[in-house]
Amino acid sequence: MKNTGEVSWFLINKEDLVGLLLGESNIIDYSRKRPFPVRDLKNGKIAVGLPALSRNGKCDISYIVISDDYINDFLSWVRVYSEVIFPISQFTRVLTLSEYSLLSNDDLGMFDAIEKLSRWACVSVGETLAQSESSIELKNIALSRVLSTYTLPIARSNINHLGLDLFKLCHDRLHKISHDNRFSRRTLQLEHLSPVWDIVLNGSSHENSASDAVYLMLDYASKYTSGYRKPDEKLSEVLAKNVLLRSDSIEERVMGFNKLSTEIINLKSESELNFYSPVIAAAVFLVGRGTSHLFLLNKIGGLIPMAFVWFGLIASFTGPKLWDVTWLRAVKGAEKLLKNKFELDSISQADICWLEFSWLLEVFKSVEELNELPKMLPKTLSVEIIPGSTLHLRLPGQSQEQEAKIKNDVSMRERALEDALSQLFSLSNKLQDQVNYYSSQKERGNTFSKKNTRESATRNKGARKV
């Protein structure tokens, strides 16, 4: 396991952790420096790891290690009695003993990174397009969407760790998320993506021509995918039957793609469509003899989303020489997300670690507790699936009960407002009636006064004549 320096270990009780994380206490007051205390990690004890000690003993805790059989009790205690430090991921990295053992037996580093980096990036861009809810061009997709793909944490686990144990652990945890009905079901599940990941792991890293890359992908797809297929039918043979795709005329190649896509789209079962998705991806790549005609997939991508992922795999087999500028920019952006160097003693940038995330879901049976957690992005929770591999998870909205309550509250407020306005209009009308009444009374009084004045003047005039 690679760290930035030698780790100093201290053994503490759970009650001691609060003061340490809040900076209210000094680590050297609790226990002496020692090697990793694996045998003492029992009876509720916690191992605290620090890369180096300052003279006053105060420094950031790199990670804490807890026995696997105690982690749930520990998180329950923190959530109830020390909520101020929950989630602990805000302060430090949380590991179980089994996780730490896997990391201890693994060499961290960018193993095989140069060869695998662009391949993983291409596949992650393809998945980003496939998981999009609506047809959208690659140039209009925000790079942040790549962070929500299943491929990105899988790629990080492969790039950061030599062994496959952590890769498998990451895969298993992603599988739990993908099949959790409390989260929105995605277009593609791990069952769809796993064959492509296996090809990236086991395939060659040589760059190929467009034609060679297409048929290499089809051979791999036939080997790694299962499901519907006709007896003795190979995907490469299906593509080879379309002569127009081999034409030197771009118009004829487009015609060949339209013919092939129409035939495949008319297939009735989802398993058939998924089986032939590599052929559709291959046809699009042959039309442009590179990535330039990716837009042809936009019209049918909703029916065959895996075609985007297979397209990304083909592009990874050719290298940048056959990429258009839009694809190149997207892949380089994805590569930046994969290049971030992982070191265990650096604090995680995720909102929450897997241990806390899975515990919350297990205890509360809903996602409401997740909505209340501090997050870097609104409505999006970043979960560190394994150390160094993070998935951005879109949180669902309020429950139906909450939405009904909100609508009911709004309706009640609207009715109250309507009643208030009605009363206001009624008072206004009454006031206007009063004003009109007094105005009419005043006008009648003035008229009567003028009439009396004229009559009095007439009588006085008659009296003088007499």
C-alpha angles and dihedrals in degrees: 000000000000122000133166091247146345113310122231115208129209129182116219142163120252091250090060094058096074095060092044095052093045092048093242096121139039122246094218089062092068112049142342124265112270143157116275104304098220095154093049094051095106142089091050096308120149127208114221118200125202126177093215140353125235119218093260091047094242118125140124116289109237098201144332125225123209130182114259094239092053102044096091094049090047094052090046090054093048093048093051105033105022104031090150090078097042122144092035088199086082088068109027146344117282120211136175118225091252091053092048090049091054091049092046091055093046131080112230118214145095094293113184085350099144092056098040102036101080091039093057090043092054092050092048091052089050091051091048089059092044094051093049111114094221137030105276132164119247094240090060097051117104115236089231089073089071087067089065096056122105089224096066098063090041090052092048091051090052095046096044101044133051098206128066096227093086090042089056092046090053091048093050093050093048088050090058091052094046091054097042107113091205089076127061111273111245127224092246127038129198090265089065096045101041096080090056091048090051090053091051090050096047105024127100120264100218120124116244142190118263093260095045092047091051095052092041089056092047092051091050091046092053089051100045103035129074135187132074117018137142118245112283092352118145124197091228090057091053090055094043091060090067102082095178092068089065094053122117089226115091090207092056092047089054089050089051091052092048091051093048095044092050091053093050096043090055089063110110108212126071091224090058092049091049092047092054095042092099089057092053091049091049092050092052091049091050092050091061095025083227138022098303096100098050088122089075087074093058093079095053102021092100090062096041107026094163088068088076091056093047088048089055090051092052090050090052090055093057102043126216095312091084098037123107118224095262093053092043093054093047093049093047089051090052090048090058089058090052097045096065103120114236122219121172096221093056116093116256118250091211122107093233140001125242094253093058093039095053092042092055092050092047096048103038100032091213140070096240092099089054091054090058095053120104108262136187091220129035115256090359125100120196111213123192099223092187126351107295097011117094132182124199107221122197109224119222120241127251121316120261090257091053092046090049090049091049092049090048091050090049091049091050091050091047091051091047090050091048090050091049092049091047091052090047092052090047092052090046091053092047091050090049090050090051091049091048091048094051091044091053091046091051091048091050090048092052091049092050091048092052091048092052091048092054093047092049091050091051093052092049091051092051092050092056091053092055 
